[in-house]
């Protein structure tokens, strides 16, 4: 952040259930509708595949890593 010209002022970690219940579950549920809306384009399929891969990786390795959000102000 600092190298990009920001000063960190806070950070927070969302609990596991925020990811599993409020992000990955709905994302999986709506993946097919997303693909339909975008005509099954290659870009849409690539995006959906990456998102579903991330959900699977998180499910398998969530005890080893998590996501941290940083809040910063521009210098």
N, CA, C and O atoms as a GROMACS GRO file, in nm:
protein
  300
    1UNK      N    1   0.082  -0.118   0.000
    1UNK     CA    2   0.000   0.000   0.000
    1UNK      C    3   0.087   0.125   0.000
    1UNK      O    4   0.064   0.219  -0.076
    2UNK      N    5   0.186   0.123   0.085
    2UNK     CA    6   0.270   0.241   0.098
    2UNK      C    7   0.345   0.269  -0.031
    2UNK      O    8   0.360   0.385  -0.070
    3UNK      N    9   0.393   0.164  -0.098
    3UNK     CA   10   0.463   0.183  -0.224
    3UNK      C   11   0.370   0.240  -0.332
    3UNK      O   12   0.416   0.304  -0.426
    4UNK      N   13   0.242   0.216  -0.317
    4UNK     CA   14   0.143   0.268  -0.412
    4UNK      C   15   0.094   0.407  -0.374
    4UNK      O   16   0.008   0.463  -0.442
    5UNK      N   17   0.148   0.464  -0.265
    5UNK     CA   18   0.112   0.599  -0.226
    5UNK      C   19  -0.001   0.611  -0.126
    5UNK      O   20  -0.066   0.715  -0.117
    6UNK      N   21  -0.025   0.503  -0.048
    6UNK     CA   22  -0.130   0.505   0.053
    6UNK      C   23  -0.071   0.479   0.190
    6UNK      O   24   0.029   0.409   0.204
    7UNK      N   25  -0.134   0.537   0.291
    7UNK     CA   26  -0.096   0.511   0.428
    7UNK      C   27  -0.202   0.420   0.489
    7UNK      O   28  -0.320   0.455   0.491
    8UNK      N   29  -0.162   0.303   0.540
    8UNK     CA   30  -0.260   0.214   0.603
    8UNK      C   31  -0.316   0.277   0.731
    8UNK      O   32  -0.241   0.330   0.813
    9UNK      N   33  -0.447   0.269   0.746
    9UNK     CA   34  -0.508   0.323   0.868
    9UNK      C   35  -0.585   0.217   0.946
    9UNK      O   36  -0.610   0.234   1.066
   10UNK      N   37  -0.621   0.108   0.882
   10UNK     CA   38  -0.693   0.000   0.952
   10UNK      C   39  -0.691  -0.125   0.866
   10UNK      O   40  -0.660  -0.121   0.747
   11UNK      N   41  -0.725  -0.236   0.930
   11UNK     CA   42  -0.743  -0.361   0.857
   11UNK      C   43  -0.842  -0.447   0.935
   11UNK      O   44  -0.860  -0.429   1.055
   12UNK      N   45  -0.905  -0.541   0.866
   12UNK     CA   46  -0.997  -0.631   0.933
   12UNK      C   47  -1.006  -0.762   0.856
   12UNK      O   48  -0.980  -0.768   0.736
   13UNK      N   49  -1.042  -0.866   0.928
   13UNK     CA   50  -1.058  -0.999   0.871
   13UNK      C   51  -1.205  -1.037   0.885
   13UNK      O   52  -1.262  -1.025   0.993
   14UNK      N   53  -1.265  -1.082   0.777
   14UNK     CA   54  -1.402  -1.130   0.785
   14UNK      C   55  -1.401  -1.276   0.832
   14UNK      O   56  -1.314  -1.353   0.792
   15UNK      N   57  -1.497  -1.313   0.915
   15UNK     CA   58  -1.503  -1.452   0.961
   15UNK      C   59  -1.535  -1.548   0.846
   15UNK      O   60  -1.591  -1.508   0.743
   16UNK      N   61  -1.500  -1.672   0.866
   16UNK     CA   62  -1.518  -1.776   0.764
   16UNK      C   63  -1.660  -1.780   0.709
   16UNK      O   64  -1.678  -1.792   0.588
   17UNK      N   65  -1.760  -1.771   0.795
   17UNK     CA   66  -1.898  -1.783   0.747
   17UNK      C   67  -1.937  -1.670   0.652
   17UNK      O   68  -2.027  -1.688   0.570
   18UNK      N   69  -1.873  -1.556   0.661
   18UNK     CA   70  -1.902  -1.449   0.565
   18UNK      C   71  -1.866  -1.493   0.424
   18UNK      O   72  -1.936  -1.460   0.328
   19UNK      N   73  -1.757  -1.567   0.413
   19UNK     CA   74  -1.715  -1.615   0.281
   19UNK      C   75  -1.799  -1.734   0.237
   19UNK      O   76  -1.848  -1.738   0.125
   20UNK      N   77  -1.815  -1.832   0.326
   20UNK     CA   78  -1.882  -1.954   0.285
   20UNK      C   79  -2.032  -1.933   0.262
   20UNK      O   80  -2.087  -1.984   0.164
   21UNK      N   81  -2.098  -1.859   0.350
   21UNK     CA   82  -2.243  -1.843   0.342
   21UNK      C   83  -2.288  -1.723   0.259
   21UNK      O   84  -2.392  -1.729   0.193
   22UNK      N   85  -2.211  -1.615   0.263
   22UNK     CA   86  -2.256  -1.491   0.201
   22UNK      C   87  -2.186  -1.457   0.070
   22UNK      O   88  -2.228  -1.364   0.000
   23UNK      N   89  -2.083  -1.529   0.036
   23UNK     CA   90  -2.015  -1.502  -0.091
   23UNK      C   91  -2.010  -1.626  -0.180
   23UNK      O   92  -2.065  -1.625  -0.290
   24UNK      N   93  -1.943  -1.731  -0.133
   24UNK     CA   94  -1.925  -1.848  -0.219
   24UNK      C   95  -2.055  -1.922  -0.247
   24UNK      O   96  -2.077  -1.965  -0.360
   25UNK      N   97  -2.142  -1.940  -0.148
   25UNK     CA   98  -2.268  -2.013  -0.171
   25UNK      C   99  -2.355  -1.942  -0.275
   25UNK      O  100  -2.400  -2.006  -0.370
   26UNK      N  101  -2.381  -1.811  -0.259
   26UNK     CA  102  -2.462  -1.743  -0.362
   26UNK      C  103  -2.393  -1.741  -0.499
   26UNK      O  104  -2.458  -1.750  -0.602
   27UNK      N  105  -2.259  -1.729  -0.498
   27UNK     CA  106  -2.188  -1.727  -0.624
   27UNK      C  107  -2.207  -1.858  -0.699
   27UNK      O  108  -2.230  -1.859  -0.820
   28UNK      N  109  -2.197  -1.969  -0.627
   28UNK     CA  110  -2.220  -2.099  -0.690
   28UNK      C  111  -2.364  -2.110  -0.742
   28UNK      O  112  -2.388  -2.161  -0.851
   29UNK      N  113  -2.458  -2.062  -0.661
   29UNK     CA  114  -2.600  -2.072  -0.697
   29UNK      C  115  -2.631  -1.994  -0.825
   29UNK      O  116  -2.717  -2.036  -0.902
   30UNK      N  117  -2.564  -1.883  -0.846
   30UNK     CA  118  -2.597  -1.795  -0.959
   30UNK      C  119  -2.500  -1.807  -1.076
   30UNK      O  120  -2.512  -1.732  -1.173
   31UNK      N  121  -2.407  -1.899  -1.070
   31UNK     CA  122  -2.307  -1.912  -1.177
   31UNK      C  123  -2.372  -1.942  -1.312
   31UNK      O  124  -2.336  -1.881  -1.412
   32UNK      N  125  -2.467  -2.032  -1.315
   32UNK     CA  126  -2.531  -2.069  -1.442
   32UNK      C  127  -2.608  -1.952  -1.501
   32UNK      O  128  -2.602  -1.929  -1.622
   33UNK      N  129  -2.679  -1.878  -1.417
   33UNK     CA  130  -2.754  -1.761  -1.466
   33UNK      C  131  -2.657  -1.655  -1.520
   33UNK      O  132  -2.686  -1.590  -1.621
   34UNK      N  133  -2.544  -1.638  -1.455
   34UNK     CA  134  -2.442  -1.545  -1.502
   34UNK      C  135  -2.394  -1.586  -1.642
   34UNK      O  136  -2.385  -1.502  -1.732
   35UNK      N  137  -2.366  -1.713  -1.659
   35UNK     CA  138  -2.320  -1.762  -1.790
   35UNK      C  139  -2.427  -1.741  -1.897
   35UNK      O  140  -2.396  -1.700  -2.009
   36UNK      N  141  -2.551  -1.770  -1.864
   36UNK     CA  142  -2.660  -1.750  -1.960
   36UNK      C  143  -2.671  -1.604  -2.001
   36UNK      O  144  -2.684  -1.572  -2.119
   37UNK      N  145  -2.665  -1.513  -1.900
   37UNK     CA  146  -2.675  -1.370  -1.928
   37UNK      C  147  -2.566  -1.322  -2.023
   37UNK      O  148  -2.586  -1.228  -2.100
   38UNK      N  149  -2.452  -1.386  -2.017
   38UNK     CA  150  -2.338  -1.344  -2.099
   38UNK      C  151  -2.315  -1.436  -2.218
   38UNK      O  152  -2.206  -1.439  -2.277
   39UNK      N  153  -2.419  -1.510  -2.254
   39UNK     CA  154  -2.416  -1.591  -2.374
   39UNK      C  155  -2.306  -1.697  -2.375
   39UNK      O  156  -2.257  -1.736  -2.480
   40UNK      N  157  -2.269  -1.743  -2.257
   40UNK     CA  158  -2.164  -1.845  -2.245
   40UNK      C  159  -2.036  -1.804  -2.318
   40UNK      O  160  -1.965  -1.888  -2.374
   41UNK      N  161  -2.010  -1.674  -2.318
   41UNK     CA  162  -1.888  -1.626  -2.384
   41UNK      C  163  -1.765  -1.685  -2.315
   41UNK      O  164  -1.772  -1.728  -2.200
   42UNK      N  165  -1.655  -1.688  -2.387
   42UNK     CA  166  -1.532  -1.742  -2.330
   42UNK      C  167  -1.490  -1.662  -2.207
   42UNK      O  168  -1.446  -1.720  -2.108
   43UNK      N  169  -1.503  -1.530  -2.214
   43UNK     CA  170  -1.465  -1.446  -2.100
   43UNK      C  171  -1.550  -1.480  -1.977
   43UNK      O  172  -1.498  -1.489  -1.866
   44UNK      N  173  -1.681  -1.499  -1.998
   44UNK     CA  174  -1.770  -1.533  -1.887
   44UNK      C  175  -1.736  -1.670  -1.830
   44UNK      O  176  -1.735  -1.689  -1.708
   45UNK      N  177  -1.709  -1.765  -1.917
   45UNK     CA  178  -1.673  -1.900  -1.870
   45UNK      C  179  -1.541  -1.898  -1.794
   45UNK      O  180  -1.528  -1.965  -1.692
   46UNK      N  181  -1.444  -1.823  -1.844
   46UNK     CA  182  -1.315  -1.812  -1.774
   46UNK      C  183  -1.334  -1.750  -1.636
   46UNK      O  184  -1.278  -1.798  -1.537
   47UNK      N  185  -1.414  -1.643  -1.630
   47UNK     CA  186  -1.438  -1.576  -1.502
   47UNK      C  187  -1.508  -1.670  -1.404
   47UNK      O  188  -1.465  -1.682  -1.289
   48UNK      N  189  -1.613  -1.736  -1.448
   48UNK     CA  190  -1.688  -1.828  -1.361
   48UNK      C  191  -1.599  -1.942  -1.313
   48UNK      O  192  -1.606  -1.982  -1.197
   49UNK      N  193  -1.517  -1.994  -1.401
   49UNK     CA  194  -1.426  -2.102  -1.363
   49UNK      C  195  -1.329  -2.057  -1.255
   49UNK      O  196  -1.307  -2.129  -1.157
   50UNK      N  197  -1.273  -1.938  -1.272
   50UNK     CA  198  -1.179  -1.887  -1.169
   50UNK      C  199  -1.249  -1.866  -1.036
   50UNK      O  200  -1.195  -1.899  -0.931
   51UNK      N  201  -1.370  -1.813  -1.040
   51UNK     CA  202  -1.444  -1.791  -0.916
   51UNK      C  203  -1.478  -1.923  -0.846
   51UNK      O  204  -1.462  -1.935  -0.724
   52UNK      N  205  -1.523  -2.020  -0.922
   52UNK     CA  206  -1.555  -2.150  -0.863
   52UNK      C  207  -1.430  -2.221  -0.813
   52UNK      O  208  -1.433  -2.288  -0.710
   53UNK      N  209  -1.319  -2.205  -0.885
   53UNK     CA  210  -1.192  -2.261  -0.837
   53UNK      C  211  -1.152  -2.199  -0.704
   53UNK      O  212  -1.109  -2.270  -0.612
   54UNK      N  213  -1.167  -2.068  -0.692
   54UNK     CA  214  -1.133  -2.000  -0.567
   54UNK      C  215  -1.220  -2.051  -0.452
   54UNK      O  216  -1.169  -2.073  -0.342
   55UNK      N  217  -1.348  -2.070  -0.477
   55UNK     CA  218  -1.437  -2.122  -0.374
   55UNK      C  219  -1.394  -2.261  -0.330
   55UNK      O  220  -1.394  -2.291  -0.210
   56UNK      N  221  -1.356  -2.346  -0.424
   56UNK     CA  222  -1.310  -2.481  -0.390
   56UNK      C  223  -1.179  -2.479  -0.313
   56UNK      O  224  -1.162  -2.554  -0.217
   57UNK      N  225  -1.088  -2.394  -0.354
   57UNK     CA  226  -0.959  -2.382  -0.284
   57UNK      C  227  -0.981  -2.332  -0.142
   57UNK      O  228  -0.922  -2.383  -0.047
   58UNK      N  229  -1.067  -2.230  -0.129
   58UNK     CA  230  -1.096  -2.178   0.005
   58UNK      C  231  -1.156  -2.289   0.092
   58UNK      O  232  -1.116  -2.304   0.207
   59UNK      N  233  -1.250  -2.364   0.040
   59UNK     CA  234  -1.313  -2.470   0.118
   59UNK      C  235  -1.210  -2.571   0.166
   59UNK      O  236  -1.216  -2.616   0.280
   60UNK      N  237  -1.116  -2.605   0.080
   60UNK     CA  238  -1.016  -2.705   0.116
   60UNK      C  239  -0.909  -2.652   0.212
   60UNK      O  240  -0.863  -2.726   0.300
   61UNK      N  241  -0.870  -2.526   0.197
   61UNK     CA  242  -0.755  -2.474   0.272
   61UNK      C  243  -0.788  -2.360   0.368
   61UNK      O  244  -0.698  -2.292   0.415
   62UNK      N  245  -0.916  -2.340   0.398
   62UNK     CA  246  -0.956  -2.225   0.480
   62UNK      C  247  -0.895  -2.224   0.620
   62UNK      O  248  -0.888  -2.119   0.684
   63UNK      N  249  -0.852  -2.338   0.668
   63UNK     CA  250  -0.788  -2.339   0.801
   63UNK      C  251  -0.645  -2.288   0.794
   63UNK      O  252  -0.582  -2.268   0.898
   64UNK      N  253  -0.592  -2.267   0.674
   64UNK     CA  254  -0.454  -2.223   0.658
   64UNK      C  255  -0.440  -2.078   0.612
   64UNK      O  256  -0.332  -2.019   0.623
   65UNK      N  257  -0.548  -2.019   0.561
   65UNK     CA  258  -0.538  -1.880   0.516
   65UNK      C  259  -0.674  -1.814   0.521
   65UNK      O  260  -0.776  -1.880   0.539
   66UNK      N  261  -0.675  -1.684   0.505
   66UNK     CA  262  -0.798  -1.607   0.501
   66UNK      C  263  -0.774  -1.481   0.421
   66UNK      O  264  -0.669  -1.464   0.359
   67UNK      N  265  -0.872  -1.392   0.422
   67UNK     CA  266  -0.864  -1.267   0.348
   67UNK      C  267  -0.859  -1.153   0.448
   67UNK      O  268  -0.934  -1.151   0.546
   68UNK      N  269  -0.771  -1.058   0.423
   68UNK     CA  270  -0.760  -0.938   0.507
   68UNK      C  271  -0.791  -0.818   0.419
   68UNK      O  272  -0.742  -0.809   0.306
   69UNK      N  273  -0.871  -0.727   0.470
   69UNK     CA  274  -0.901  -0.604   0.400
   69UNK      C  275  -0.827  -0.490   0.466
   69UNK      O  276  -0.827  -0.477   0.589
   70UNK      N  277  -0.765  -0.408   0.386
   70UNK     CA  278  -0.690  -0.294   0.436
   70UNK      C  279  -0.758  -0.166   0.394
   70UNK      O  280  -0.809  -0.155   0.282
   71UNK      N  281  -0.760  -0.070   0.483
   71UNK     CA  282  -0.815   0.063   0.455
   71UNK      C  283  -0.698   0.160   0.461
   71UNK      O  284  -0.620   0.159   0.556
   72UNK      N  285  -0.687   0.242   0.359
   72UNK     CA  286  -0.577   0.337   0.355
   72UNK      C  287  -0.623   0.471   0.302
   72UNK      O  288  -0.731   0.483   0.244
   73UNK      N  289  -0.539   0.571   0.325
   73UNK     CA  290  -0.566   0.704   0.271
   73UNK      C  291  -0.455   0.739   0.173
   73UNK      O  292  -0.338   0.706   0.196
   74UNK      N  293  -0.492   0.806   0.066
   74UNK     CA  294  -0.394   0.846  -0.035
   74UNK      C  295  -0.307   0.956   0.022
   74UNK      O  296  -0.357   1.053   0.081
   75UNK      N  297  -0.177   0.941   0.005
   75UNK     CA  298  -0.082   1.042   0.054
   75UNK      C  299  -0.089   1.168  -0.032
   75UNK      O  300  -0.017   1.264  -0.006
   0.00000   0.00000   0.00000
